[in-house]
Amino acid sequence: MTDVALPPHRSRTRDVLGVLSKNRLAIVGLVVLLLLGVVALFGEWLAPHSPTRTNIPNRLEPPSLTHPFGTDELGRDILSRVLVAARVSLQVGFIAVGLSLAVGVTIGLVAGYYGRFVDTALMRFMDMVFAFPAILLAIAILAVLGPGIRNAMIAIGIVYTPIFARVTRGSVLSVREEDYVRASRSVGASGPRIIVRHVLPNVMGPIIVQTSLSLAFAILSEAALSFLGLGVQPPDPAWGRMLAEARGFVRVAWWMGVFPGLAIVVTVMAFNLLGDGLRDALDPRQKSVIESRGHLL
């Protein structure tokens, strides 16, 4: 009797990457983010001029070959400031979301798995934090901690923690009674071991999608806080801070606000496009639809 060759098993990661590769908008978002990552890492070397050096005789120069994005009210090169500020925005976004991801996912896992009093206590506290408007809560936290880039990261991290807690808890509730979880309990596995080895890997899909979307909102929040003077402090460049500086020169130097504003829009849109693509790729209900189309329009 001849053995029948079975098709090779395709891993979950390979399936997700295969579906994601057919989403053109998600690929565009990913490429833009990779370019932004390069700019963030090498912005100081890519900048044609010093981002903080003033040059009053050249103040408010329109875009030219020497200054492609023009200069600001102190004669600083806007292109150089936009490039260097990319590191600040991405750094704040990733660190703040990393903080909220670690705390929120832990709370969601514990609340969803153990339930009862633990679930009630943790989630009521998260609901209380979530009830405050995000930017107002961040401002209140910075009023206590004081302005600055480090405190802005902490404030944004606290603001987005309830979102990860709620998303994780909802996913845990749908898997905690699955057969593999019950089997682990029946052989005496501890709660933390079951959570780490069986529950967490099966709820990563929604968490990954939420991480991508939260990065976009975190960058917007950082820009808003810097615009209000609570985030990055001068003379260090930040996109939100540059928008604040451009307010008084809208009619005479439009370029001061347009280019940092475009940087914010492009970055946020790229994260949103990637997040939408990850959502579709990680949702089994979308897989057959995507594969039948061959691509997303």
C-alpha positions as CSV (number, residue, x, y, z in Angstrom):
1,M,0.0,0.0,0.0
2,T,1.4,3.4,-1.0
3,D,1.5,6.2,1.5
4,V,-0.5,9.2,0.5
5,A,1.4,12.4,0.6
6,L,-0.4,15.0,2.8
7,P,-0.2,18.7,2.0
8,P,2.2,20.6,4.2
9,H,0.7,22.3,7.2
10,R,0.5,26.1,6.8
11,S,1.2,27.9,10.0
12,R,-1.2,30.6,11.2
13,T,1.5,33.2,10.7
14,R,1.9,32.2,7.1
15,D,-1.8,32.4,6.5
16,V,-2.0,35.8,8.0
17,L,0.9,37.1,5.9
18,G,-0.6,35.6,2.8
19,V,-3.9,37.3,3.3
20,L,-2.2,40.6,4.4
21,S,0.0,40.6,1.2
22,K,-3.2,40.8,-0.9
23,N,-4.3,43.9,0.8
24,R,-2.8,46.7,-1.2
25,L,-3.8,49.5,1.2
26,A,-2.2,47.6,4.1
27,I,1.0,47.1,2.1
28,V,1.1,50.9,1.4
29,G,0.7,51.6,5.1
30,L,3.4,49.2,6.0
31,V,5.8,50.6,3.4
32,V,5.1,54.2,4.7
33,L,5.8,53.1,8.2
34,L,9.0,51.4,7.3
35,L,10.1,54.6,5.6
36,L,9.1,56.6,8.7
37,G,11.1,54.2,10.8
38,V,14.2,54.9,8.7
39,V,13.6,58.6,9.0
40,A,13.2,58.3,12.8
41,L,16.4,56.3,13.1
42,F,18.5,58.5,10.8
43,G,16.7,61.8,10.9
44,E,19.6,63.7,12.4
45,W,21.9,62.5,9.5
46,L,19.3,63.1,6.8
47,A,18.5,66.6,8.0
48,P,20.2,69.1,5.7
49,H,20.5,71.7,8.5
50,S,20.5,71.9,12.3
51,P,16.9,71.6,13.5
52,T,17.5,74.0,16.4
53,R,19.9,76.5,15.1
54,T,18.3,79.9,14.6
55,N,19.0,82.2,11.6
56,I,17.0,85.4,12.0
57,P,18.0,87.0,8.7
58,N,16.5,84.0,6.9
59,R,13.3,83.9,8.9
60,L,10.0,83.0,7.2
61,E,11.6,82.1,3.9
62,P,9.2,80.2,1.6
63,P,10.1,76.7,0.2
64,S,13.2,76.8,-2.0
65,L,16.1,74.6,-3.1
66,T,18.0,75.6,0.0
67,H,15.1,75.1,2.3
68,P,12.6,72.7,0.6
69,F,10.0,73.2,3.4
70,G,10.9,76.8,4.1
71,T,12.0,78.3,7.4
72,D,10.1,79.3,10.6
73,E,9.9,82.5,12.5
74,L,13.4,82.0,13.9
75,G,15.0,81.0,10.6
76,R,15.1,77.3,11.4
77,D,14.9,74.8,8.6
78,I,11.4,73.2,8.7
79,L,12.4,70.1,6.7
80,S,15.2,69.3,9.3
81,R,12.7,69.8,12.1
82,V,10.1,67.6,10.6
83,L,12.6,64.8,10.0
84,V,14.1,64.9,13.5
85,A,10.6,65.2,15.1
86,A,9.6,61.9,13.5
87,R,11.8,60.1,16.1
88,V,10.0,61.9,18.9
89,S,6.5,61.1,17.7
90,L,7.2,57.4,17.0
91,Q,9.2,57.0,20.3
92,V,6.3,58.5,22.3
93,G,3.8,56.3,20.4
94,F,5.6,53.0,20.8
95,I,6.7,53.5,24.4
96,A,3.2,54.8,25.5
97,V,1.4,52.0,23.7
98,G,3.9,49.5,25.0
99,L,3.1,50.6,28.6
100,S,-0.6,50.4,28.1
101,L,-0.3,47.1,26.3
102,A,1.7,45.5,29.1
103,V,-0.7,46.7,31.9
104,G,-3.9,46.5,30.0
105,V,-3.4,43.0,28.6
106,T,-2.4,41.7,32.0
107,I,-5.5,43.2,33.6
108,G,-7.7,41.8,30.8
109,L,-6.2,38.3,31.1
110,V,-6.7,38.1,34.8
111,A,-10.2,39.6,34.8
112,G,-11.4,37.5,31.9
113,Y,-10.0,34.2,33.1
114,Y,-10.8,34.3,36.8
115,G,-14.1,36.2,36.5
116,R,-16.4,36.9,39.4
117,F,-15.2,39.3,42.0
118,V,-11.8,39.8,40.3
119,D,-13.4,40.6,37.0
120,T,-15.9,43.0,38.6
121,A,-13.3,44.9,40.6
122,L,-10.8,45.3,37.8
123,M,-13.2,46.1,35.0
124,R,-15.2,48.6,37.1
125,F,-11.9,50.5,37.7
126,M,-11.0,50.3,34.0
127,D,-14.5,51.6,33.2
128,M,-14.0,54.5,35.5
129,V,-10.8,55.5,33.8
130,F,-12.3,54.9,30.4
131,A,-15.2,57.3,31.2
132,F,-12.9,60.3,31.1
133,P,-12.2,61.9,27.7
134,A,-8.7,60.7,26.7
135,I,-7.1,64.1,26.1
136,L,-8.6,65.6,29.2
137,L,-7.4,62.7,31.4
138,A,-3.9,63.1,29.8
139,I,-3.9,66.8,30.6
140,A,-5.0,66.1,34.2
141,I,-2.2,63.6,34.7
142,L,0.4,66.0,33.2
143,A,-1.0,68.7,35.6
144,V,0.1,66.5,38.4
145,L,3.4,65.1,36.9
146,G,4.4,68.2,35.1
147,P,5.0,68.8,31.3
148,G,7.7,66.9,29.4
149,I,8.2,64.1,27.0
150,R,8.6,61.3,29.6
151,N,5.5,62.4,31.5
152,A,3.6,62.6,28.3
153,M,4.5,58.9,27.6
154,I,3.2,57.9,31.0
155,A,0.0,60.0,30.6
156,I,-0.8,58.5,27.2
157,G,0.0,55.0,28.4
158,I,-2.5,55.4,31.3
159,V,-5.2,56.7,29.0
160,Y,-5.1,53.7,26.6
161,T,-4.7,51.0,29.2
162,P,-8.5,50.5,29.6
163,I,-8.9,49.9,25.9
164,F,-6.4,47.0,25.9
165,A,-8.0,45.6,29.1
166,R,-11.5,45.6,27.6
167,V,-10.3,44.1,24.3
168,T,-8.3,41.4,26.0
169,R,-11.0,40.5,28.5
170,G,-13.6,40.1,25.8
171,S,-11.4,37.8,23.8
172,V,-10.5,35.7,26.9
173,L,-14.2,35.2,27.8
174,S,-14.7,33.6,24.4
175,V,-11.8,31.0,24.8
176,R,-11.6,30.3,28.5
177,E,-14.2,27.5,28.3
178,E,-12.7,25.9,25.2
179,D,-11.8,22.2,25.3
180,Y,-8.0,22.7,25.5
181,V,-8.4,25.1,28.4
182,R,-10.6,22.6,30.3
183,A,-8.2,19.8,29.5
184,S,-5.4,21.8,31.1
185,R,-7.4,22.4,34.2
186,S,-8.3,18.7,34.5
187,V,-4.6,17.7,34.6
188,G,-3.9,20.2,37.4
189,A,-2.2,23.1,35.4
190,S,-2.1,26.3,37.4
191,G,-4.1,29.4,36.3
192,P,-1.0,31.5,35.3
193,R,0.4,28.6,33.3
194,I,-2.9,28.2,31.4
195,I,-3.2,31.9,30.8
196,V,0.4,32.1,29.4
197,R,0.5,28.9,27.4
198,H,-3.1,28.5,26.1
199,V,-5.2,31.6,26.6
200,L,-2.8,34.4,25.5
201,P,-1.7,32.9,22.2
202,N,-5.3,32.5,21.2
203,V,-6.3,36.1,21.9
204,M,-3.4,37.8,20.2
205,G,-5.3,38.6,17.0
206,P,-7.5,41.4,18.5
207,I,-4.6,42.6,20.6
208,I,-2.3,43.0,17.6
209,V,-5.0,45.0,15.7
210,Q,-5.7,47.2,18.7
211,T,-2.0,47.9,19.1
212,S,-1.7,49.2,15.5
213,L,-4.8,51.4,15.9
214,S,-3.7,52.7,19.3
215,L,-0.3,53.7,17.9
216,A,-2.1,56.1,15.5
217,F,-4.1,57.6,18.4
218,A,-1.1,57.8,20.6
219,I,0.7,59.9,18.0
220,L,-2.3,62.2,17.7
221,S,-2.4,62.5,21.5
222,E,1.3,63.4,21.6
223,A,0.8,66.0,18.9
224,A,-2.1,67.5,20.8
225,L,-0.2,67.6,24.1
226,S,2.8,69.2,22.4
227,F,0.5,71.7,20.7
228,L,-0.8,72.7,24.2
229,G,2.8,73.0,25.5
230,L,2.6,69.9,27.7
231,G,4.6,67.5,25.7
232,V,7.9,68.1,24.0
233,Q,9.5,71.4,25.2
234,P,11.4,73.9,23.1
235,P,13.8,74.0,21.4
236,D,13.4,70.3,20.6
237,P,11.2,69.8,17.5
238,A,7.9,68.0,17.6
239,W,5.1,68.0,15.0
240,G,2.5,69.2,17.5
241,R,4.8,71.9,18.8
242,M,5.5,73.1,15.3
243,L,1.8,73.5,14.6
244,A,1.5,75.6,17.7
245,E,4.3,77.8,16.6
246,A,2.7,78.2,13.2
247,R,-0.6,79.5,14.5
248,G,0.4,83.2,14.4
249,F,1.9,82.9,10.9
250,V,-0.9,81.2,9.0
251,R,-1.4,84.0,6.5
252,V,2.2,85.0,5.9
253,A,3.9,81.6,6.2
254,W,1.5,78.8,5.4
255,W,4.3,76.3,5.1
256,M,5.1,76.4,8.8
257,G,1.9,74.5,9.6
258,V,1.3,72.5,6.4
259,F,4.3,70.2,6.4
260,P,4.2,69.1,10.1
261,G,0.5,68.7,9.7
262,L,1.0,66.4,6.7
263,A,3.5,64.4,8.6
264,I,0.9,63.7,11.3
265,V,-1.8,62.9,8.8
266,V,0.4,60.5,6.8
267,T,1.7,58.7,9.9
268,V,-1.8,58.2,11.4
269,M,-3.2,57.1,8.1
270,A,-0.4,54.5,7.6
271,F,-1.1,53.0,11.0
272,N,-4.8,52.9,10.3
273,L,-4.3,51.2,6.9
274,L,-2.1,48.6,8.5
275,G,-4.5,48.1,11.4
276,D,-7.4,47.5,9.0
277,G,-5.3,45.0,7.0
278,L,-4.3,43.1,10.1
279,R,-8.0,43.1,11.2
280,D,-9.0,41.5,8.0
281,A,-6.1,39.1,7.9
282,L,-6.7,37.9,11.5
283,D,-10.4,37.5,11.1
284,P,-11.3,34.1,9.7
285,R,-14.6,35.4,8.4
286,Q,-12.7,37.7,6.1
287,K,-10.2,35.2,4.8
288,S,-12.4,33.5,2.2
289,V,-13.7,36.8,1.0
290,I,-10.3,38.3,0.5
291,E,-8.9,35.2,-1.2
292,S,-11.9,35.1,-3.6
293,R,-11.3,38.6,-4.6
294,G,-7.5,38.2,-4.9
295,H,-7.0,41.7,-3.5
296,L,-8.8,44.5,-1.6
297,L,-9.7,47.7,-3.4
